[in-house]
């Protein structure tokens, strides 16, 4: 009888503890997230999450956030992200592979409005990531016939390599991003003059150029809004990357050419829109492959064999015309 009583008491204690634990578990989210946390002053809802670059709540970021949240700023940001829809999946995948902050995806918003052929009035920089000619050594190729700064895929790889090199040098992503804008040398010299080795200290003391001072907070503002679009009540194009259902590399195949081939002639032979080949091969300055070197030409996925046959026919016609 005594044993049964102890057993029953133990069972009661167990169920009481379980009940208390369940009540605590249920009430925990309510104490962590107040109702007002779910509805923003911008008219949005959901939860605002931290982005993977630090500093988005700093006062230096606020003017840029207000700019992008204005009526025309919202429309502009939506259009820019739509411009980049066919490239953002690739950038996301590469950032995952390189274990880099996902917010780097938004650098082309600032640099080029996500236009692969973007070229400012100065004409010194080109492409999604706005590489200058004097900064492409060991990263990209430029000849009379080819300018890989215009290639969204190759320039993305180059930009991420450059940003990674900056991060290895400075050990801080905001400094690495500032260095992408104004040069690693400028950031290194600025750090040598500053007691505090942070981007914000360099910006506050104007030790780096004005465009670099604005560059980082602008990127943080764009990243915050894009990553928390529901909270800010902004309708923006999404670009989810899921390797199990989508691979950007499946969108095209490569064929190697060793002579001059016009993209227009190849499109005619393949009976496809010339714009498709132009979009896949924007690095070709004259819309033709180089006349005397090997070149890896992109063609739509599944058309490799047809493209090789078409090029063979084009070459036969050219030989016939030359010997006629």
Secondary structure, 3 states (H helix, E strand, C coil): CHHHHHHHHHHHHHHHHHHHHHHHHHHHHHHHCCHHHCECCCCCECCCCCCCCCCCCCHHHHHHHHHHHCHHHHHHHHHHHHHCHHHHHHHHHHHHHHCCCHHHHHHHHHHHCCCCCCECCCCCEECCCCEEHHHCCCCCCECCCEEHHHCHHHHHHHHHHHHHHHHHHHCCHHHHHHHHHHCHHHHHHHHHHCCCCCHHHHHHCCCCCHHHHHHHHHHHHHHHHHHCCCCCCCCCCCCCCCCCCCCHHHHEEEEEECCCCEHHHHHHHHCCCHHHHHHHCCCECCCECCCCCCEEEEEECCCHHHHHHHHHHHHHHHHHHHHC
